Amino acid sequence: MPEKDTPAKKKATKKVTAKKKSAASGFSLDDALAVASTRTEEDSQNNADLEAKEAARKALEEAEAKKEKQSFGAASLADILGFDPGASTPETKKRDEKDVPADLKKFYDLLIGLRDHVKHGLNAHAEETLKRSSKDDAGDLSGYSQHMADAGTDTFDRDFALSMVSSEQDALQEIEAAIDRIFDGTYGICEMTGKRIRDERLMAVPFTRYSIKTQEQIEKNTFRVRNQGGGVFADASSEDSLNYGSDDDDN
């Protein structure tokens, strides 16, 4: 006679059946929870990666926009010329007008006035060069006549303006050097002969380093060397060579 299924036996049978089904499927409830947790972490990491990439992309776009804006911005005078014409010249020596010798005061005043004049001209030429360069960068040729709009002519004019600025900068340096010589006691002395330069020449060229005769000999020798194609070791034995003798009375 077969045994009857009691409630306890049925319950045990269901547990065994559930375990068999779970084993057959390969996943338990704990496994399912672990998988869900892993997916949540992966989703969070992916979101963080996306946010980081988006932030990097925005930063790159902002940097490119800033760079482009700077590239098309107006250049400064210092950018074009390689120096700032408005900057004050560094003074390595103390300068006090009260220390200027009385006999050199007129030359000092002349040099100061000349320095201010050259600085004004330097700024004017630099600003003109800047304006012309800015127009060219923007493609604006409306300010030029037909022949001035030609690229070759325009390039020549700009180069000429820059050469003028360069020459004025050299002149400014010579003026500053002459002012220094007033304070160190060597102003008005020919640097080649060591003789006093005449006041007439100093009034005409207050920043000169040489007497008239010495200057003429320097220019003559320079011209001769250039024509002969000589270098720094050119023959100086000819009658055209420099001769700084004691008879340099025409100073």
C-alpha positions as a Markdown table, in Angstrom:
| # | Residue | x | y | z |
|---|---|---|---|---|
| 1 | Met | 0.0 | 0.0 | 0.0 |
| 2 | Pro | 1.6 | 3.3 | -1.1 |
| 3 | Glu | 2.4 | 6.0 | 1.4 |
| 4 | Lys | 0.2 | 9.1 | 1.4 |
| 5 | Asp | 1.8 | 12.5 | 0.8 |
| 6 | Thr | 1.7 | 14.4 | 4.1 |
| 7 | Pro | 2.0 | 18.2 | 4.2 |
| 8 | Ala | 5.5 | 18.0 | 5.5 |
| 9 | Lys | 6.6 | 15.7 | 2.8 |
| 10 | Lys | 5.0 | 17.9 | 0.1 |
| 11 | Lys | 6.9 | 21.0 | 1.5 |
| 12 | Ala | 10.2 | 19.1 | 1.4 |
| 13 | Thr | 9.5 | 18.0 | -2.1 |
| 14 | Lys | 8.9 | 21.7 | -3.2 |
| 15 | Lys | 12.2 | 22.8 | -1.6 |
| 16 | Val | 14.1 | 20.1 | -3.5 |
| 17 | Thr | 12.3 | 21.0 | -6.7 |
| 18 | Ala | 13.1 | 24.7 | -6.2 |
| 19 | Lys | 16.8 | 23.9 | -5.6 |
| 20 | Lys | 16.9 | 21.7 | -8.7 |
| 21 | Lys | 15.4 | 24.5 | -10.8 |
| 22 | Ser | 17.8 | 27.1 | -9.3 |
| 23 | Ala | 20.7 | 24.8 | -10.0 |
| 24 | Ala | 19.5 | 24.1 | -13.5 |
| 25 | Ser | 19.2 | 27.8 | -14.3 |
| 26 | Gly | 22.7 | 28.6 | -12.9 |
| 27 | Phe | 21.6 | 31.8 | -11.0 |
| 28 | Ser | 20.5 | 32.3 | -7.5 |
| 29 | Leu | 18.9 | 35.3 | -6.0 |
| 30 | Asp | 22.2 | 36.5 | -4.6 |
| 31 | Asp | 23.7 | 36.1 | -8.0 |
| 32 | Ala | 21.0 | 38.3 | -9.5 |
| 33 | Leu | 21.5 | 41.0 | -6.9 |
| 34 | Ala | 25.3 | 40.9 | -7.5 |
| 35 | Val | 24.8 | 41.3 | -11.2 |
| 36 | Ala | 22.4 | 44.2 | -10.7 |
| 37 | Ser | 24.9 | 45.9 | -8.4 |
| 38 | Thr | 27.7 | 45.5 | -10.9 |
| 39 | Arg | 25.6 | 47.0 | -13.7 |
| 40 | Thr | 24.8 | 50.0 | -11.5 |
| 41 | Glu | 28.5 | 50.6 | -10.8 |
| 42 | Glu | 29.3 | 50.3 | -14.5 |
| 43 | Asp | 26.5 | 52.7 | -15.4 |
| 44 | Ser | 27.8 | 55.2 | -12.9 |
| 45 | Gln | 31.4 | 54.9 | -14.2 |
| 46 | Asn | 30.1 | 55.3 | -17.8 |
| 47 | Asn | 28.2 | 58.4 | -16.8 |
| 48 | Ala | 31.3 | 59.8 | -15.1 |
| 49 | Asp | 33.4 | 59.1 | -18.2 |
| 50 | Leu | 30.9 | 60.8 | -20.4 |
| 51 | Glu | 30.9 | 63.9 | -18.2 |
| 52 | Ala | 34.7 | 64.0 | -18.1 |
| 53 | Lys | 34.8 | 63.8 | -21.9 |
| 54 | Glu | 32.2 | 66.5 | -22.3 |
| 55 | Ala | 34.1 | 68.8 | -19.9 |
| 56 | Ala | 37.3 | 68.2 | -21.8 |
| 57 | Arg | 35.6 | 68.9 | -25.1 |
| 58 | Lys | 34.2 | 72.2 | -23.8 |
| 59 | Ala | 37.6 | 73.2 | -22.4 |
| 60 | Leu | 39.2 | 72.5 | -25.8 |
| 61 | Glu | 36.6 | 74.5 | -27.7 |
| 62 | Glu | 37.1 | 77.5 | -25.3 |
| 63 | Ala | 40.9 | 77.3 | -25.7 |
| 64 | Glu | 40.6 | 77.2 | -29.5 |
| 65 | Ala | 38.2 | 80.1 | -29.5 |
| 66 | Lys | 40.5 | 82.1 | -27.3 |
| 67 | Lys | 43.5 | 81.3 | -29.5 |
| 68 | Glu | 41.6 | 82.3 | -32.6 |
| 69 | Lys | 40.5 | 85.6 | -31.0 |
| 70 | Gln | 44.1 | 86.4 | -30.0 |
| 71 | Ser | 45.3 | 85.5 | -33.5 |
| 72 | Phe | 43.0 | 88.1 | -35.2 |
| 73 | Gly | 43.4 | 90.7 | -32.5 |
| 74 | Ala | 45.2 | 93.9 | -33.2 |
| 75 | Ala | 49.0 | 93.7 | -32.8 |
| 76 | Ser | 50.7 | 96.1 | -30.4 |
| 77 | Leu | 53.5 | 98.4 | -31.3 |
| 78 | Ala | 55.9 | 96.2 | -29.4 |
| 79 | Asp | 54.7 | 93.1 | -31.4 |
| 80 | Ile | 55.4 | 94.9 | -34.7 |
| 81 | Leu | 58.7 | 96.7 | -33.8 |
| 82 | Gly | 60.2 | 94.2 | -31.4 |
| 83 | Phe | 60.5 | 96.9 | -28.7 |
| 84 | Asp | 58.3 | 99.4 | -26.9 |
| 85 | Pro | 58.9 | 102.9 | -28.2 |
| 86 | Gly | 56.9 | 104.4 | -25.3 |
| 87 | Ala | 59.0 | 102.6 | -22.7 |
| 88 | Ser | 61.4 | 104.8 | -20.7 |
| 89 | Thr | 65.0 | 104.2 | -21.4 |
| 90 | Pro | 66.7 | 102.5 | -18.5 |
| 91 | Glu | 69.2 | 104.8 | -16.9 |
| 92 | Thr | 72.3 | 103.0 | -15.6 |
| 93 | Lys | 73.8 | 106.3 | -14.3 |
| 94 | Lys | 72.3 | 108.9 | -11.9 |
| 95 | Arg | 71.0 | 112.0 | -13.8 |
| 96 | Asp | 70.3 | 115.2 | -11.9 |
| 97 | Glu | 70.0 | 118.4 | -13.9 |
| 98 | Lys | 71.7 | 120.2 | -11.0 |
| 99 | Asp | 74.9 | 118.3 | -11.7 |
| 100 | Val | 75.2 | 119.5 | -15.3 |
| 101 | Pro | 78.2 | 121.8 | -15.7 |
| 102 | Ala | 77.3 | 125.4 | -16.5 |
| 103 | Asp | 79.3 | 125.4 | -19.8 |
| 104 | Leu | 77.4 | 122.3 | -21.0 |
| 105 | Lys | 73.9 | 123.4 | -19.9 |
| 106 | Lys | 73.0 | 124.6 | -23.4 |
| 107 | Phe | 74.0 | 121.3 | -24.9 |
| 108 | Tyr | 72.1 | 119.4 | -22.3 |
| 109 | Asp | 68.9 | 121.4 | -22.9 |
| 110 | Leu | 69.4 | 120.8 | -26.7 |
| 111 | Leu | 69.8 | 117.1 | -26.2 |
| 112 | Ile | 66.7 | 116.9 | -24.0 |
| 113 | Gly | 64.6 | 118.7 | -26.5 |
| 114 | Leu | 66.0 | 116.6 | -29.3 |
| 115 | Arg | 65.3 | 113.4 | -27.4 |
| 116 | Asp | 61.6 | 114.5 | -26.9 |
| 117 | His | 61.3 | 115.3 | -30.6 |
| 118 | Val | 62.7 | 112.0 | -31.7 |
| 119 | Lys | 60.5 | 110.1 | -29.2 |
| 120 | His | 57.5 | 111.9 | -30.6 |
| 121 | Gly | 58.5 | 111.0 | -34.2 |
| 122 | Leu | 59.2 | 107.4 | -33.2 |
| 123 | Asn | 55.7 | 107.0 | -31.7 |
| 124 | Ala | 54.1 | 108.6 | -34.8 |
| 125 | His | 55.9 | 106.4 | -37.3 |
| 126 | Ala | 55.2 | 103.3 | -35.1 |
| 127 | Glu | 51.5 | 104.1 | -34.9 |
| 128 | Glu | 51.3 | 104.7 | -38.6 |
| 129 | Thr | 52.9 | 101.3 | -39.2 |
| 130 | Leu | 50.5 | 99.7 | -36.8 |
| 131 | Lys | 47.5 | 101.2 | -38.5 |
| 132 | Arg | 48.6 | 100.1 | -41.9 |
| 133 | Ser | 49.4 | 96.6 | -40.7 |
| 134 | Ser | 46.0 | 96.4 | -39.0 |
| 135 | Lys | 44.2 | 97.4 | -42.3 |
| 136 | Asp | 46.1 | 94.9 | -44.3 |
| 137 | Asp | 45.3 | 92.1 | -41.8 |
| 138 | Ala | 41.6 | 93.0 | -42.1 |
| 139 | Gly | 41.8 | 93.3 | -45.9 |
| 140 | Asp | 40.7 | 96.9 | -45.8 |
| 141 | Leu | 42.4 | 98.8 | -48.7 |
| 142 | Ser | 39.8 | 101.6 | -48.8 |
| 143 | Gly | 42.3 | 104.1 | -47.4 |
| 144 | Tyr | 44.7 | 103.6 | -50.3 |
| 145 | Ser | 44.6 | 105.0 | -53.8 |
| 146 | Gln | 44.6 | 102.5 | -56.7 |
| 147 | His | 48.3 | 102.4 | -57.0 |
| 148 | Met | 48.9 | 102.3 | -53.2 |
| 149 | Ala | 46.7 | 99.2 | -53.0 |
| 150 | Asp | 49.2 | 97.3 | -55.0 |
| 151 | Ala | 50.8 | 94.6 | -52.8 |
| 152 | Gly | 54.4 | 95.3 | -53.8 |
| 153 | Thr | 54.1 | 99.1 | -53.2 |
| 154 | Asp | 52.4 | 98.6 | -49.9 |
| 155 | Thr | 55.1 | 96.2 | -48.7 |
| 156 | Phe | 57.8 | 98.7 | -49.7 |
| 157 | Asp | 56.0 | 101.5 | -47.9 |
| 158 | Arg | 55.7 | 99.5 | -44.7 |
| 159 | Asp | 59.3 | 98.4 | -44.8 |
| 160 | Phe | 60.4 | 102.0 | -45.4 |
| 161 | Ala | 58.3 | 103.1 | -42.3 |
| 162 | Leu | 59.9 | 100.4 | -40.3 |
| 163 | Ser | 63.4 | 101.5 | -41.4 |
| 164 | Met | 62.6 | 105.0 | -40.3 |
| 165 | Val | 61.5 | 103.8 | -36.9 |
| 166 | Ser | 64.7 | 101.8 | -36.6 |
| 167 | Ser | 66.9 | 104.8 | -37.6 |
| 168 | Glu | 65.1 | 107.0 | -35.0 |
| 169 | Gln | 65.6 | 104.3 | -32.4 |
| 170 | Asp | 69.3 | 104.4 | -33.2 |
| 171 | Ala | 69.3 | 108.2 | -33.0 |
| 172 | Leu | 67.6 | 108.0 | -29.6 |
| 173 | Gln | 70.2 | 105.7 | -28.3 |
| 174 | Glu | 73.0 | 108.1 | -29.4 |
| 175 | Ile | 71.2 | 111.0 | -27.7 |
| 176 | Glu | 70.9 | 109.1 | -24.5 |
| 177 | Ala | 74.6 | 108.1 | -24.7 |
| 178 | Ala | 75.5 | 111.8 | -25.2 |
| 179 | Ile | 73.5 | 112.8 | -22.1 |
| 180 | Asp | 75.5 | 110.2 | -20.2 |
| 181 | Arg | 78.8 | 111.7 | -21.4 |
| 182 | Ile | 77.7 | 115.1 | -20.0 |
| 183 | Phe | 77.4 | 113.5 | -16.5 |
| 184 | Asp | 80.6 | 111.5 | -16.7 |
| 185 | Gly | 82.7 | 114.4 | -18.0 |
| 186 | Thr | 83.6 | 113.1 | -21.5 |
| 187 | Tyr | 81.0 | 115.1 | -23.5 |
| 188 | Gly | 82.5 | 117.1 | -26.4 |
| 189 | Ile | 85.7 | 115.1 | -26.5 |
| 190 | Cys | 86.5 | 113.3 | -29.8 |
| 191 | Glu | 86.7 | 109.6 | -29.1 |
| 192 | Met | 89.4 | 109.1 | -31.7 |
| 193 | Thr | 91.8 | 112.0 | -31.1 |
| 194 | Gly | 90.9 | 112.9 | -27.6 |
| 195 | Lys | 90.6 | 116.6 | -28.6 |
| 196 | Arg | 87.9 | 119.0 | -27.8 |
| 197 | Ile | 85.1 | 119.2 | -30.4 |
| 198 | Arg | 84.2 | 122.7 | -31.5 |
| 199 | Asp | 81.0 | 124.2 | -30.0 |
| 200 | Glu | 79.7 | 124.9 | -33.5 |
| 201 | Arg | 79.7 | 121.2 | -34.4 |
| 202 | Leu | 78.1 | 120.3 | -31.0 |
| 203 | Met | 75.3 | 122.8 | -31.6 |
| 204 | Ala | 74.7 | 121.3 | -35.1 |
| 205 | Val | 75.1 | 117.6 | -34.0 |
| 206 | Pro | 74.9 | 117.6 | -30.1 |
| 207 | Phe | 75.2 | 113.8 | -29.9 |
| 208 | Thr | 78.3 | 113.5 | -32.1 |
| 209 | Arg | 81.2 | 111.4 | -30.9 |
| 210 | Tyr | 83.8 | 112.8 | -33.3 |
| 211 | Ser | 85.2 | 116.0 | -34.6 |
| 212 | Ile | 84.4 | 117.1 | -38.2 |
| 213 | Lys | 87.8 | 116.0 | -39.6 |
| 214 | Thr | 87.7 | 112.6 | -37.8 |
| 215 | Gln | 84.1 | 112.1 | -39.1 |
| 216 | Glu | 85.2 | 112.9 | -42.7 |
| 217 | Gln | 88.1 | 110.4 | -42.5 |
| 218 | Ile | 85.9 | 107.7 | -41.1 |
| 219 | Glu | 83.3 | 108.2 | -43.8 |
| 220 | Lys | 86.0 | 108.3 | -46.5 |
| 221 | Asn | 87.7 | 105.1 | -45.3 |
| 222 | Thr | 84.3 | 103.4 | -45.1 |
| 223 | Phe | 83.5 | 104.4 | -48.6 |
| 224 | Arg | 86.9 | 103.2 | -49.9 |
| 225 | Val | 86.6 | 99.8 | -48.2 |
| 226 | Arg | 83.2 | 99.2 | -49.6 |
| 227 | Asn | 84.3 | 100.1 | -53.1 |
| 228 | Gln | 87.3 | 97.8 | -52.9 |
| 229 | Gly | 85.3 | 95.0 | -51.4 |
| 230 | Gly | 87.6 | 95.0 | -48.4 |
| 231 | Gly | 86.7 | 93.6 | -45.0 |
| 232 | Val | 87.9 | 94.4 | -41.5 |
| 233 | Phe | 91.5 | 93.5 | -42.5 |
| 234 | Ala | 91.5 | 95.8 | -45.6 |
| 235 | Asp | 94.9 | 97.4 | -46.5 |
| 236 | Ala | 95.1 | 100.8 | -44.7 |
| 237 | Ser | 98.4 | 101.8 | -46.2 |
| 238 | Ser | 97.0 | 104.0 | -49.0 |
| 239 | Glu | 96.8 | 107.7 | -48.9 |
| 240 | Asp | 93.1 | 107.3 | -48.2 |
| 241 | Ser | 93.7 | 105.5 | -44.9 |
| 242 | Leu | 92.7 | 107.0 | -41.6 |
| 243 | Asn | 95.3 | 109.3 | -40.1 |
| 244 | Tyr | 94.6 | 110.7 | -36.7 |
| 245 | Gly | 97.6 | 112.8 | -36.2 |
| 246 | Ser | 98.3 | 115.7 | -33.9 |
| 247 | Asp | 97.5 | 118.2 | -36.6 |
| 248 | Asp | 93.7 | 117.6 | -36.2 |
| 249 | Asp | 93.1 | 121.3 | -35.7 |
| 250 | Asp | 89.9 | 121.4 | -37.8 |
| 251 | Asn | 87.8 | 119.7 | -35.1 |
